[in-house]
Amino acid sequence: MADGYIGKQMDDYRAGRLGRPTPSRRLARVTARRVLVLDGTTPDGVATIERLRAQGCRVAFADPDTRRGAALAQRTGARHYPLPPEALEEILQDLQKHWGPLDAIL
């Protein structure tokens, strides 16, 4: 029998009355297969592209910096559009033509 709030919480956890905490950094497996990442060359964008490509997704991203975007595309196998994200209509039309409908836009 436990003393105090923390002790009671631990007793409840051990008895199965509380759910197990999930790690906050664990990413779930995605079901999307064709994804457009709008902020591709930011650190978060790069991590997202790498994670999606590792799971077998087709990934496209837009970045006006052709050198940096081309290097990321070469390294990850993602499709690079050397356009600003504001040119979304043009990017979507091209992806529709090559891949069909997108599953997600991030």
C-alpha distances in whole Angstrom, upper triangle without the diagonal:
4,7,10,12,12,8,8,11,10,8,11,13,12,12,15,15,17,20,21,22,26,28,30,33,33,36,37,40,42,45,48,50,53,52,53,52,54,52,53,53,51,48,46,49,49,46,46,49,48,45,47,50,47,46,50,50,54,53,56,56,58,59,62,62,64,64,60,59,62,60,56,58,59,56,54,57,56,59,60,62,64,64,62,59,61,63,61,63,65,62,61,64,65,61,62,65,64,60,60,58,55,51,50,51,49
4,7,8,8,5,6,9,8,7,10,12,12,13,16,15,16,19,19,20,24,26,28,31,31,34,35,38,41,43,46,49,51,50,51,50,51,50,50,51,48,45,43,46,47,43,44,47,46,43,45,48,46,45,48,49,52,52,54,54,56,57,60,60,62,61,57,57,59,57,54,56,57,54,52,55,54,57,58,60,61,61,59,56,58,61,58,61,63,60,59,63,63,60,60,64,62,59,59,56,53,50,48,49,47
4,7,8,5,7,10,10,10,13,15,15,16,19,18,18,21,21,22,26,27,29,32,33,36,37,40,43,45,48,51,53,51,52,50,52,50,51,51,48,45,43,47,47,44,44,48,47,44,46,49,47,46,50,50,54,53,55,54,56,57,60,60,62,61,58,58,60,58,55,57,58,55,53,56,55,58,59,60,62,61,59,57,59,61,59,62,64,61,60,63,64,61,62,65,64,60,60,58,54,51,49,50,47
4,6,6,6,9,10,11,12,14,16,17,19,17,17,20,20,21,24,26,27,30,31,34,35,39,41,44,46,49,51,49,50,48,49,47,48,49,46,43,41,44,45,42,42,46,45,43,45,48,46,45,49,49,52,51,53,52,54,54,58,57,60,59,55,55,58,56,53,55,57,54,52,54,53,56,56,58,59,59,56,54,56,58,56,59,61,58,57,61,61,58,59,63,61,58,58,55,52,49,47,47,45
4,5,5,6,9,10,11,12,14,15,17,15,14,17,18,17,21,23,24,27,28,31,32,35,38,40,42,45,47,45,47,45,46,44,45,46,43,40,38,41,42,39,39,43,42,39,41,45,43,42,46,46,49,47,50,49,51,51,54,54,57,56,52,52,55,53,50,52,54,51,49,51,50,53,53,55,56,56,53,50,52,55,53,55,57,55,54,57,58,55,56,59,58,55,55,52,49,45,43,44,41
4,5,5,6,9,10,10,12,14,15,14,13,15,15,15,19,20,21,24,26,29,30,33,36,38,41,44,45,44,45,43,44,42,43,44,40,38,36,39,40,37,37,40,40,37,39,42,40,39,43,43,46,45,47,47,49,49,52,52,54,54,50,50,52,51,47,49,51,48,46,49,48,50,51,53,54,54,51,49,51,53,51,54,56,53,52,56,56,53,54,58,56,53,53,50,47,44,42,42,40
4,5,5,6,9,10,11,12,14,14,13,16,16,17,20,22,24,27,27,30,31,35,37,40,42,45,48,46,47,45,47,45,46,46,43,41,38,42,42,39,39,43,42,39,41,44,42,41,45,45,48,47,50,49,51,52,55,55,57,56,53,52,55,53,50,52,53,50,48,51,50,53,53,55,57,57,54,52,54,56,54,57,59,56,55,58,59,55,56,60,58,55,55,52,49,46,44,45,42
4,5,5,6,9,10,10,12,11,11,14,15,16,20,22,24,27,28,30,31,34,37,39,42,45,47,45,47,45,47,45,46,47,44,41,39,42,43,39,39,43,42,39,41,44,42,41,44,45,48,47,50,49,51,52,56,56,58,57,53,53,55,54,50,52,54,51,48,51,50,53,54,55,57,57,54,52,54,56,53,56,58,55,54,58,58,55,56,59,58,54,54,51,48,45,43,44,42
4,5,5,6,9,10,11,9,8,11,12,13,16,18,20,23,24,27,27,31,33,35,38,41,43,42,43,41,43,42,42,43,40,38,35,38,39,36,36,39,38,35,37,40,38,37,41,41,44,44,46,45,48,49,52,52,54,54,50,49,52,50,47,48,50,47,45,47,46,49,50,52,53,53,51,48,50,52,50,52,54,52,50,54,54,51,52,55,54,51,51,48,45,41,39,40,38
4,5,5,6,8,10,10,9,11,11,12,16,18,20,23,23,26,27,30,33,35,38,41,43,42,43,42,43,42,43,43,41,38,35,38,39,35,36,39,38,35,37,40,37,36,40,41,44,43,46,46,48,49,52,52,54,53,50,49,51,50,46,48,49,46,44,47,46,49,50,52,53,53,51,49,51,53,51,53,55,52,51,55,55,51,52,56,54,51,51,48,45,42,40,41,39
4,5,5,6,9,9,9,12,13,15,18,21,23,26,26,29,29,32,35,37,40,43,45,44,46,44,46,45,46,46,44,41,39,41,42,39,38,42,41,37,39,42,40,39,42,43,46,46,49,49,51,52,55,55,57,57,53,52,54,53,49,51,52,49,47,49,49,52,53,55,56,56,54,52,54,56,53,56,58,55,53,57,57,54,55,58,56,53,53,50,47,44,42,44,41
4,6,5,6,5,6,9,11,13,17,19,22,25,24,27,27,30,33,34,37,40,43,42,44,42,44,43,44,45,42,40,37,40,41,37,37,40,39,36,37,40,38,37,40,41,44,44,46,47,49,50,54,54,55,55,52,51,53,51,48,49,51,48,45,48,47,50,51,53,55,54,52,49,52,54,51,53,55,52,51,54,55,51,52,55,54,50,50,47,45,41,40,41,39
4,5,5,6,5,7,8,10,13,16,18,22,21,24,24,27,29,32,35,37,40,39,41,39,41,40,41,42,39,37,34,37,37,34,34,37,36,32,34,37,35,33,37,38,41,41,43,43,46,47,51,51,52,52,48,48,50,48,45,46,47,44,42,44,43,46,48,50,52,52,50,47,49,51,48,51,53,50,48,52,52,48,49,52,51,47,47,45,42,38,37,38,36
4,5,8,8,10,10,12,16,18,21,24,23,26,26,28,31,33,36,39,42,41,43,42,44,43,43,44,42,39,36,39,39,36,36,39,37,34,36,39,36,35,38,39,43,43,45,46,49,50,53,53,54,54,50,50,52,50,46,48,49,46,43,46,45,48,50,52,54,54,52,50,52,54,51,53,55,52,51,54,54,51,51,54,53,49,49,47,44,41,39,41,39
4,6,8,10,11,14,18,20,23,26,25,27,27,30,32,34,37,40,43,42,44,43,46,45,45,46,44,41,39,41,42,38,38,41,40,36,38,40,38,36,40,40,44,44,47,47,50,52,55,55,57,56,53,52,54,52,49,50,51,48,45,48,47,50,51,54,56,56,54,51,53,55,52,54,56,53,52,55,55,52,52,55,54,50,50,48,45,41,40,42,40
4,5,7,8,12,15,18,21,23,22,24,24,26,29,30,34,37,39,39,41,40,42,42,42,43,41,39,36,38,39,35,35,38,37,33,34,37,35,33,36,37,41,41,44,44,47,49,52,52,54,54,50,49,51,49,46,47,48,45,43,44,44,47,48,50,53,52,51,48,50,52,49,51,53,50,48,51,52,48,48,52,50,46,46,44,41,38,37,39,37
4,7,10,12,15,19,21,24,23,25,24,27,30,31,34,37,40,39,41,40,42,42,42,44,42,39,36,38,40,36,35,38,38,34,35,38,36,34,38,38,41,41,44,44,47,49,52,53,54,54,51,49,52,50,47,48,49,47,44,46,45,47,49,51,53,52,51,47,50,51,48,50,53,50,48,51,52,48,49,52,51,47,47,44,41,38,37,38,37
4,7,9,12,15,17,21,20,22,22,25,27,29,32,35,37,36,38,37,39,38,39,40,38,35,33,35,36,33,32,35,34,31,32,35,33,32,35,35,39,38,41,41,44,45,49,49,51,51,47,46,48,47,43,44,46,43,41,43,42,44,46,47,49,49,47,44,46,48,45,47,50,47,45,48,49,46,46,49,48,44,44,41,39,35,34,35,33
4,6,9,12,14,18,17,18,18,21,23,25,28,31,34,33,35,34,36,35,36,37,35,33,30,32,33,29,28,31,31,27,29,32,30,28,31,32,35,35,38,38,40,42,46,46,47,47,44,43,45,43,40,41,43,40,37,39,38,41,42,44,46,46,44,41,43,45,42,44,46,43,42,45,45,42,43,46,44,41,41,38,35,32,30,32,30
4,6,10,12,15,14,16,16,19,22,24,27,30,33,31,34,32,34,34,34,35,33,30,28,30,31,27,26,29,29,25,27,30,27,26,29,30,33,33,36,36,39,40,44,44,45,45,42,41,43,41,37,39,40,37,35,37,36,39,40,42,44,44,43,40,42,44,41,44,46,42,41,44,45,41,42,45,43,40,40,38,35,31,30,31,29
4,7,9,12,12,14,15,18,21,23,26,29,31,30,31,30,32,31,31,32,30,27,24,27,28,24,24,27,26,23,25,28,26,25,28,29,32,31,34,34,36,37,41,41,42,42,39,38,40,38,35,36,38,35,32,35,34,37,38,40,42,42,40,37,40,42,39,41,43,40,39,42,43,39,40,43,42,38,39,36,33,30,28,29,27
4,6,9,8,10,11,15,17,20,22,25,27,26,28,26,28,28,28,29,27,24,21,24,24,21,20,23,23,19,21,24,22,21,25,25,28,28,30,30,33,34,38,38,39,39,35,34,36,35,31,33,34,31,29,31,30,33,34,36,38,38,37,34,37,38,36,38,40,37,36,39,39,36,37,40,38,35,35,33,30,26,25,26,24
4,6,6,9,11,14,17,20,22,25,27,25,27,25,27,25,25,26,24,21,19,21,22,18,18,21,20,17,19,22,20,20,23,24,27,26,29,28,31,32,35,35,36,36,32,32,34,32,29,30,32,29,26,29,28,31,32,34,36,36,35,32,35,37,35,37,39,35,35,38,38,35,36,39,37,34,35,33,29,26,24,25,22
4,6,8,11,14,16,20,21,24,25,23,24,22,24,22,23,23,21,18,16,18,19,16,16,19,19,16,18,21,20,19,23,23,26,24,26,26,28,29,32,32,34,34,30,29,32,30,27,28,30,27,25,28,27,29,30,32,33,34,32,29,32,34,32,35,36,33,32,36,36,33,34,37,36,33,33,31,27,24,22,23,20
4,6,10,13,15,18,20,22,23,21,22,20,22,20,20,21,18,15,13,16,16,12,13,16,15,13,15,18,17,17,20,20,23,22,24,23,26,26,30,30,31,31,27,26,28,27,23,25,27,24,22,24,23,26,27,29,31,31,30,27,30,32,30,33,34,31,31,34,34,31,32,35,33,31,32,30,26,23,21,21,18
4,7,10,12,16,17,20,22,20,22,20,22,21,21,22,20,17,15,17,17,13,13,16,15,12,14,17,15,14,18,18,21,21,23,23,26,27,31,31,32,31,28,27,29,27,24,25,26,24,21,23,23,26,27,29,31,32,31,28,31,33,30,33,34,31,30,33,33,30,31,34,32,29,30,28,25,22,20,21,18
4,7,9,12,14,16,18,16,18,17,20,19,18,20,19,16,13,15,15,12,10,13,13,9,11,14,12,11,15,15,18,17,20,20,23,25,29,29,30,30,26,25,26,25,22,22,24,22,19,21,20,23,24,26,29,29,28,25,28,30,27,30,31,27,26,30,29,26,27,30,28,25,26,24,21,18,16,17,15
4,6,9,12,14,17,16,18,17,21,21,20,22,21,19,16,17,17,14,12,15,14,11,11,14,13,11,14,14,17,17,20,21,24,26,30,31,31,31,28,26,28,27,23,24,26,23,20,22,20,23,25,27,30,30,29,26,29,30,27,29,31,27,26,29,29,25,26,29,27,24,25,23,19,16,15,17,15
4,7,9,11,14,14,17,17,20,21,20,22,22,20,17,17,17,14,12,14,13,10,9,12,10,8,11,11,14,15,19,20,24,26,30,30,30,31,28,25,27,26,22,22,24,22,18,19,18,21,23,26,29,29,29,26,29,29,26,28,29,26,24,27,27,23,24,27,25,21,22,20,17,14,14,16,15
4,6,8,11,11,14,14,18,19,18,21,21,20,16,16,16,14,11,12,13,10,8,11,11,8,10,9,12,13,16,17,21,23,27,28,28,29,26,24,25,25,21,20,23,21,17,18,16,19,21,23,26,26,26,23,26,26,23,25,26,22,21,24,23,20,20,23,21,18,18,17,14,10,10,13,13
4,6,10,10,14,15,19,20,20,23,23,23,20,18,19,17,14,15,15,13,10,12,13,9,10,9,12,13,16,18,22,25,28,30,30,31,28,25,26,27,23,22,24,23,19,19,17,19,22,23,27,27,27,24,26,26,23,24,25,22,20,22,22,18,19,21,20,16,16,14,12,9,10,13,14
4,6,7,10,12,16,18,17,20,21,21,18,16,17,16,13,13,14,12,9,11,13,10,10,7,9,10,13,15,18,22,25,27,26,28,25,22,24,24,21,19,22,21,17,17,15,16,19,20,23,23,23,20,23,23,19,20,21,18,16,19,19,15,15,18,16,13,13,11,8,5,6,10,11
4,6,10,12,16,18,17,20,21,22,19,17,17,17,13,12,14,12,8,9,12,9,7,5,6,8,11,14,18,21,24,26,25,26,24,21,22,22,19,17,19,19,15,14,12,14,17,18,22,22,23,20,23,22,19,20,20,17,15,17,17,13,13,16,14,10,11,10,8,6,8,11,13
4,7,10,13,16,15,18,20,21,18,15,16,16,13,11,14,13,9,10,13,11,10,6,5,6,8,11,14,18,21,23,22,24,22,19,19,21,18,15,18,18,15,13,11,11,14,15,19,19,20,17,20,19,15,16,17,13,12,14,13,9,10,13,11,7,9,8,5,5,7,9,11
4,6,10,12,11,15,16,17,15,12,13,14,10,9,12,12,8,10,13,12,11,7,6,5,6,9,12,15,19,20,20,22,20,16,18,19,16,14,17,17,14,13,10,10,12,13,17,17,17,14,17,16,13,15,15,12,11,14,13,10,11,14,13,10,11,10,6,6,5,6,7
4,6,9,9,13,14,16,14,11,12,14,11,9,13,13,10,12,15,15,14,10,9,6,5,6,8,12,15,17,17,19,17,14,16,17,14,13,17,17,14,13,10,9,10,10,13,13,13,10,13,13,10,12,13,9,9,12,12,9,11,14,13,11,12,11,7,9,6,5,6
4,6,6,9,11,12,10,7,9,11,8,7,11,12,10,12,15,15,15,12,11,7,6,5,7,10,13,15,16,18,15,12,15,16,13,12,16,16,13,14,10,10,10,11,13,13,12,9,13,13,11,14,14,11,12,15,15,12,15,17,16,15,16,14,11,11,8,6,5
4,6,9,10,13,11,8,11,13,11,10,14,15,14,15,18,19,19,15,14,11,8,6,6,8,11,13,15,17,15,12,15,17,14,14,18,18,16,16,13,12,11,10,12,10,9,6,9,10,9,12,13,10,11,15,15,13,16,18,18,17,18,16,13,14,11,7,6
4,6,6,9,8,5,8,11,10,10,13,15,14,16,18,19,20,17,16,12,10,7,7,7,11,12,14,15,13,11,14,15,12,13,17,17,15,16,13,13,11,11,12,11,9,8,11,13,12,16,16,13,15,18,18,17,19,22,21,20,21,20,16,17,14,10,8
4,6,8,8,4,6,9,8,7,10,12,12,13,16,17,17,15,14,10,8,5,6,7,10,11,12,13,10,8,11,12,9,10,13,13,12,13,10,10,9,10,11,11,11,10,13,14,13,17,17,14,15,19,17,16,19,21,20,19,21,20,16,17,14,11,9
4,6,8,6,6,9,10,9,11,14,14,15,17,19,19,18,17,13,11,8,8,7,10,9,11,11,7,7,10,10,8,10,13,12,12,14,12,12,10,12,11,12,12,11,15,16,16,20,19,16,19,22,20,19,22,24,22,22,24,23,20,21,18,15,13
4,5,5,6,9,10,10,12,14,15,16,18,20,21,19,19,15,14,11,11,10,12,12,14,14,11,11,14,13,11,14,16,15,14,17,15,16,14,15,15,15,13,13,16,18,18,21,22,19,21,24,23,22,25,27,25,24,26,25,22,22,18,16,13
4,5,5,6,9,10,11,12,14,15,17,19,20,19,19,16,16,13,14,13,16,15,17,16,12,13,16,14,11,14,17,15,14,17,15,17,16,18,18,19,17,16,20,21,21,25,25,22,23,27,25,24,27,29,27,26,28,27,23,22,19,17,14
4,5,5,6,9,10,11,12,14,15,17,19,17,18,14,15,13,14,14,17,17,19,19,15,14,17,16,13,15,18,16,14,17,15,17,16,18,19,19,17,16,19,21,20,23,24,21,22,25,24,22,25,28,26,24,26,24,20,20,16,14,11
4,5,5,6,9,10,11,12,14,15,17,15,15,11,11,9,10,11,14,14,16,16,13,11,14,14,11,12,15,14,12,14,12,13,13,14,15,16,14,13,16,18,16,20,20,17,18,22,21,19,22,24,22,21,23,21,18,17,14,12,9
4,5,5,6,9,10,11,12,14,15,14,14,11,11,10,12,12,15,14,15,15,11,10,13,11,8,10,13,11,9,12,10,13,12,14,15,17,16,15,19,20,19,22,22,19,20,23,22,20,23,25,23,21,24,23,19,19,16,15,12
4,5,5,6,9,10,11,12,14,14,15,12,13,12,15,15,19,18,19,18,15,14,16,14,11,13,15,12,10,14,12,15,15,18,19,20,20,18,22,23,21,25,25,21,22,25,24,21,24,27,24,22,25,23,20,19,16,15,12
4,5,5,6,8,10,11,13,11,12,10,11,11,13,15,18,18,19,19,16,14,17,16,12,13,16,14,11,13,11,14,14,16,18,19,18,16,20,21,19,22,22,19,19,23,21,19,21,24,22,20,21,20,16,15,12,12,9
4,5,5,6,8,10,11,9,9,7,8,8,12,13,17,17,17,17,14,12,13,13,9,9,12,11,8,9,7,10,11,14,16,17,17,16,19,20,18,21,20,17,17,21,19,16,19,21,19,17,19,18,15,14,12,12,10
4,6,5,6,9,10,10,11,9,11,12,15,16,19,19,18,18,15,13,14,13,9,10,12,9,6,9,9,12,13,17,19,20,20,19,23,23,21,24,24,20,21,24,22,19,22,24,21,19,22,21,18,17,16,15,14
4,6,5,6,9,9,11,10,13,14,17,18,22,22,22,22,18,17,18,17,13,14,15,13,10,12,11,15,16,19,21,23,23,21,24,25,23,25,25,22,22,25,23,20,23,25,22,20,22,21,17,16,14,15,13
4,5,5,7,5,8,7,10,12,16,18,21,22,21,22,19,17,18,17,14,13,15,13,10,11,10,12,15,17,20,21,21,19,23,23,20,23,23,19,19,22,20,17,19,21,19,16,18,17,14,12,11,12,11
4,5,5,5,7,7,10,12,16,18,21,21,20,20,18,15,16,15,12,11,12,11,7,7,7,11,13,17,19,21,22,20,24,23,21,23,23,19,19,22,20,17,19,21,17,15,18,18,15,14,14,15,14
4,5,7,10,10,14,16,19,21,24,24,23,23,20,18,18,17,14,14,14,12,9,10,11,14,17,20,23,25,25,24,27,27,25,27,27,23,23,25,23,20,22,24,21,19,21,21,18,17,16,18,17
4,6,9,11,14,16,20,22,26,26,25,25,23,21,21,20,17,16,17,15,12,12,12,16,18,21,24,26,26,24,27,27,25,27,26,23,22,25,23,20,21,23,20,17,19,19,16,14,14,16,16
4,7,9,13,16,19,22,25,25,24,25,22,20,20,19,16,15,16,15,11,10,11,13,17,20,23,24,25,24,27,26,23,25,25,21,20,22,21,17,19,20,17,14,17,17,15,13,14,16,16
4,6,10,13,16,19,23,23,22,23,21,18,18,19,16,14,16,15,11,10,9,11,14,17,20,21,22,20,23,23,20,21,21,18,17,19,17,14,15,17,14,12,14,14,11,10,11,13,13
4,7,10,14,17,20,21,20,21,19,16,16,17,14,12,14,14,10,9,7,8,11,14,17,19,20,18,21,20,17,19,18,14,14,16,14,10,13,14,11,9,11,12,10,10,11,12,13
4,7,10,13,17,18,17,18,16,13,14,15,12,9,12,13,9,8,5,6,9,11,14,15,16,15,18,17,15,17,16,12,13,15,13,10,13,15,12,10,13,13,10,10,10,10,10
4,7,10,13,15,14,16,14,11,12,14,11,9,12,13,10,9,5,4,6,7,11,12,13,11,15,14,12,14,13,9,10,13,11,8,12,13,11,10,13,13,10,12,11,10,10
4,7,10,12,12,14,12,8,10,12,10,9,12,13,11,11,7,6,5,6,9,9,10,8,12,12,10,13,13,9,11,14,12,11,14,16,14,14,16,15,12,14,12,10,9
4,7,9,10,12,11,8,10,13,11,10,14,15,14,14,10,9,6,5,6,6,6,6,9,9,9,12,11,8,11,13,12,12,15,17,16,16,18,17,15,17,14,11,11
4,5,7,10,8,6,9,11,10,11,14,15,15,15,12,11,7,6,5,6,6,7,10,10,11,15,13,11,14,17,15,15,19,20,19,20,21,21,18,20,18,15,14
4,6,9,9,8,10,13,13,13,16,17,18,18,15,13,10,8,5,5,5,8,10,10,12,15,14,13,16,18,16,17,21,21,21,22,24,23,21,23,21,18,17
4,6,6,6,8,10,11,12,14,16,16,17,15,14,10,10,7,8,9,11,14,14,16,19,17,16,19,21,19,20,23,24,23,24,26,26,24,25,23,20,19
4,6,5,6,8,10,10,12,14,15,15,14,12,9,8,5,9,11,13,16,15,17,19,17,15,19,20,18,18,22,22,21,22,25,25,23,25,24,21,20
4,6,5,6,9,10,11,12,14,15,14,14,11,11,9,12,14,16,19,19,20,23,21,19,22,24,21,21,25,25,23,24,27,28,26,27,26,23,22
4,6,5,6,9,10,11,12,14,13,13,10,11,10,12,13,15,18,18,19,22,21,18,21,23,21,21,25,25,23,24,27,27,24,25,23,21,19
4,5,5,6,9,10,11,11,10,9,6,8,7,10,11,13,16,16,16,19,17,15,18,20,17,17,21,21,20,20,23,23,21,22,20,18,17
4,5,5,6,9,10,10,9,9,7,9,8,12,14,16,19,18,18,21,19,16,19,21,18,17,21,21,19,20,23,24,22,23,22,20,19
4,5,5,6,9,10,10,11,9,12,12,15,17,18,21,21,21,24,22,19,22,24,21,20,24,24,22,22,25,26,24,25,23,22,20
4,5,5,6,8,8,9,8,11,12,15,16,16,20,20,19,22,21,18,20,22,20,18,22,23,20,20,23,23,21,22,20,18,17
4,5,5,5,5,6,6,9,11,14,16,16,20,19,18,21,19,16,18,20,17,15,19,20,17,17,20,21,19,20,19,17,17
4,6,6,7,9,9,13,13,17,19,20,23,22,22,24,22,19,21,23,19,18,22,22,19,19,23,24,22,23,22,21,20
4,6,8,11,11,15,16,19,21,21,24,24,23,26,24,21,23,25,22,20,24,24,21,21,24,25,22,23,22,21,20
4,5,9,10,14,16,18,20,19,23,22,22,24,23,19,20,23,20,18,21,22,19,18,21,22,19,19,18,18,17
4,7,9,13,15,18,20,19,23,22,21,23,21,17,19,20,17,15,18,19,15,15,18,19,17,18,18,18,18
4,6,10,13,15,16,16,19,18,17,19,18,14,15,17,15,12,16,17,14,13,16,17,14,15,15,14,14
4,7,10,12,14,14,17,15,14,16,14,11,12,14,11,10,13,14,11,11,14,15,13,15,15,14,15
4,6,9,11,11,15,13,13,15,13,10,13,14,12,11,15,15,13,14,17,17,15,17,16,14,15
4,5,8,9,12,10,10,12,10,7,11,12,10,10,14,14,13,14,17,17,15,18,17,14,15
4,7,9,11,10,12,14,11,10,14,15,13,14,17,18,17,18,20,21,19,21,20,17,17
4,6,8,6,9,11,9,8,12,13,12,14,17,17,17,19,20,20,18,21,19,16,16
4,5,6,8,11,10,10,13,15,15,15,18,20,20,20,22,21,19,21,18,15,15
4,5,6,9,10,8,11,13,14,14,16,18,19,19,20,18,16,18,15,11,11
4,5,8,9,9,11,14,15,15,17,19,20,21,21,19,17,20,17,14,14
4,6,6,6,9,10,11,13,15,16,17,18,18,17,16,19,17,14,15
4,5,5,6,9,10,10,12,14,15,16,16,14,13,15,14,11,12
4,5,5,6,9,10,10,12,14,15,14,13,13,16,15,13,15
4,6,5,6,9,10,11,13,14,14,14,14,17,17,14,17
4,5,5,6,9,10,11,12,12,12,11,15,14,11,14
4,5,5,6,9,10,10,10,9,8,12,11,10,13
4,6,5,6,9,10,9,10,11,14,15,14,17
4,5,5,6,8,9,11,11,15,15,14,17
4,5,5,6,7,8,8,11,12,12,15
4,6,5,4,5,7,11,13,13,16
4,6,6,9,11,14,16,16,19
4,6,9,10,14,15,16,19
4,7,8,10,13,14,17
4,7,9,12,14,17
4,7,9,11,14
4,6,7,11
4,7,10
4,6
4
